[in-house]
Amino acid sequence: MTRYVIVTPARDEAQHIGRTIESVLGQSVLPTEWLIVDDGSIDRTGAIIDRYADQVQWIRTVHRVNRGFRKAGGGVIEAFYNGYNSIRNDDWEFIVKLDGDLTFSPDYFERCLAHFHKEPRLGIGGGEIYHELDGQLKLEANPSFHVRGATKIYRRACWEAIGGLYTAAGWDTIDEVKANMLGWTTHSFPELHLIHHRLTGSADGLLRDRMKLGMACYVSGYHPLFLAAKCLSRLARKPYVVGAAAIAFGFLKGYLTHKPQVQDDRLIRYLRKQQLRRLCGLETIWR
């Protein structure tokens, strides 16, 4: 049996967290430990997770004081590390960052871990995210090297090589780019589906989420030409022009406010080289 632990940061997820817990409890391969972090919720999230922790030995909870607002990017990683630092079983082989608003099949983790066993250099993986829209499941499309932040599985050797997660917006790109730079592969598993019951970005509002994306691109060290191309490609997606403008605004705001970028010059050079190769149609981590 493969040993894995889960850490779930959750803020105001009373509507969904119970279904996520039931999905984990029904797994064919169970985790050795699961830390669920109540990130200052003002709904019943804390009470729900405590009830499950009282019933299941390997579920434990951590409660954070309500900071009074949703802290984009860094807040979820601060909560994650509250859970990570409370892990008692140190013999894990994989660590999972799992959001509290997902449901998935009973063999989800078994099949994910099978990918890792087949691919010794696979450092980060996970299933693909779907949203239920108008009665149909719709894939949240992403680059081939990207694994959604809601459901990331890290091989321990890769986790230690990249030094864990960056506590700021853009963390879920920085980890994968650094892993690829260090010789690991990262990708989603297209045959494994998770349903995300809260639409990505809905907690902050669509335009605010696009601005947050632009800021995350700045923090990650994106090349300005690649960001411009990204905005142009977004013109054809809702909310069309304003969505692309919001991404550009968030990126420029990073420059104007001197927002700290990831402190890794080698990583930024690697990322920008990959992005320029992508613009030229050459082989990259985007494939």
N, C-alpha and C positions, 0 to 999 in steps of 0.2 A: 504494500500500500504506500502511495506517495504522500508525504507529509506536507500539508499546506495550512497556512493560517490566513484568516480574513480580517481586514480592518474596514469598518464602514463608518464614515462620517455622515451624520444625519441631522438635518435642521428642518423642523416643521414638516416631518414626513409621516404624520399620523395616518394620513389617508392611504399610504402605500406600504409602509414599513412592515406591516404584518404579513403581507403577501410575499415580500422579499424574504423574510425569515422562514416562512413556510416552504419557499422554493429551496432554501439551503437545507432545511431539515429533511427534505425529501430526496437529497442527493444520494446516488449510488456509492460515491466516495465522499465521506464526510471530512470536514476540516478537523485538525487537532485542537484548534482554538479559534474563537471568533470574538473580536473586540468591537462592540458597537458604541460609537461615541455620539452622545446627544450634545450637539453643538449649540447649546443655549436655546433650545426650542421653547416656544410659548404655547404650543398645542400639546397633545397627549403623547407625543413621541417618547418622552422619557418614561412614562408609566407603562407604555406598551413594551418597550425593550426590557424594562425591569421585570415584567411579568414573565417573559420568555426566559430571562436569565435565571429566575427562580426555579424554572422547570427543567432547564437543560444545563448540565454541568460545564460543558465546554463553551457556553456563551457567557461573556462577561460584559459589563457596561461601564462606561466612563461618562460623567456629566460635567459639562463645561458651563461656566457662568455666561448668561446672555450678554453679549457685547452691545446689543441694542440695534444692530444692523447686520445685513448680509455682506460679508467681506469678500469681494470678488477675487478669485484666484488663490490668494494666500490663505484665506480663512479656512478653506476646506483642507488644505495641507497641514495647517496648524492643528486642526482637529484630528486629522489622520495620525499625526505624530503623537498626539496624546494617547491614542490607542496603541500605536506601534511601540511606544516606550513602556506600555503596560503588559506586553506579551511575556508570558511566563515560560512557555515551552520554546527553548532556543534551538531545537533540533529540526526546525522546518527546512524544507527544500524549496518551497515556493511561497511567496507572499502575494496576497490578492487585495487590491483596492477595489471595493465594491460599493456602489451607491445604494441607497435605501429605497429606491423607487423602481426596481427591476423585478421581472419574473422570467423564469427560464425552465427548461426541461430537467427532469430528474437525473439525466446522465450528462448534464452540461459540464461539470468539472471533470468527470471521468474522461470525457472526449477531449476536453482542452488539454489535460495533462498527457493524453496519448500523443498529441502533437509535439509536446516538449520532448517526450521520450524518443520520438522518431527523428527529431531535429536537434542534435546536440548543441548547435550554435544559436538556437532560438532563445533569445533573452527575454522578450516581452511579447505576450500574445493575449488573445481573448476573442470572444464571439462578436458578431456584428449587431448593431443596435437598430431596432425597428420601432416605429411609432404607429399607433393606431389612429388613422385619420379617415374620417368619413366611412367608418366601418371596414377599412382595409389597412393591412400592415404595409408601411412604407419604409424602405431602407434609408438610413442616414448615411449617405455616401461620403467616403473619405479616401485619402491617398492610400495606396496599397501598403505602405510601411506603418500606417497609423493605426493604433488601437485606442478606441474611445476611452476617455478618462473615467467613465462610469464603470468600466469592467476590465481592469488591467491585472494580468498575472505576470509576476516577475520571477525568473529563475534566480536563486540566491546568488550565484556567482556573478550574474549580470547586475543585480541590485547592488552588490558591494562594489563592483567595478565602476558604476556610474555615480556612486556616492549617495544613493537615495534620491529623494525628490526635492526640487527647487521650490522654495516657499514663496511663490509669486505667480501671477498670471503667466500662462505659457508653460507651466510645469509639464503638461502632458504632451508637449512637443519636444521640449528640452531633453527629457529622459530618453526618448526614442532616437533623436539625432545623436546624442552622446553614445548611446548603445551601438548604433551603426558605425560611428566613428571608431569605436574600440573593437570592431570586428564581429559584433553580434548582429543577428537578424531580428526584425520585429515585423509582425503582421497580424491581421485579423484572420479568423477562421470563417469563411463565408457560409459554410454549411451549418454553423451554430448560431442560433438566433436568440436574442434577448429582447423582451418588450420593455421599452422605457416609458413608464406611465406619466412622466412629467416631460413635456416637450423641451428639448435642449434650449436653454436661454429664457424659458418662460418665467422663471423666478424673478429675473431682473427686467423683463420687458425686452421686446425684440430689438429695438434700436440701441438700447443700453448694452445688450448682449453683443451687438455688432461693434460698438465702440470698445467694449472689453476685448473682443477678438483683435481689433487693431492694436490696442495696447499690448496684448500678449505677443503679437508679432514683433513689436518693437523690443520688448523685454527679451525675447528669444534671440534677437539679433538679425532679423530678416533683412535681406538686401532691398533697398528702396525700389529698384526696378522690378523685383519679383512681387513686392507689395502692390505696385502700380498695376502689374499684370493681373494680380489676384482681384483687385478692385474692378478692373475692366470685365473680367469674367463673371463677376457678381452682378453686373448690370442687367443680365437676363434672368435673374432670380429675385423673387419677392423678398423684401419690398423694393425691388428694382433700384432706381437711382439713389434713393435715400439710404438704402442698406449699404451700398458701396461707399457712399459719402461718409457714413458713420464709421466704417472700417478705417478709411483714410484719416478721418478726424482723430480716432483713437491712436493711430500710429504717429501722426504729427504731434499730438498732445504729449506723447512720450518724449519726443525731442524737445519740445518747448518747455516742459516741466523738469527736464533732466532726470526722468525716471531711471532708477538704477537698472542696468541690464545685467544679464547673467555674467558673472565674473569668470569668464573662460574664453580667452582670445582664440585659442585653438579651435574650440567648438564653434564660435561665430565664423571663423574663416572657413571651416569645413562646411557649415550650413550654407553660407553664401556661395561657395564654389558649387555645391550641389544645385542651388537655385539657379545660378547662371547657366549651368549645364542643362538644366531643365528648360530654360528659355530658349536654348540653342537646339533643343530636340535630341540631346545626347543621353546616354544611359546614366541614371541617377538612382537614389533611394526611392524615388517615385516610380521607378522601373521604366 
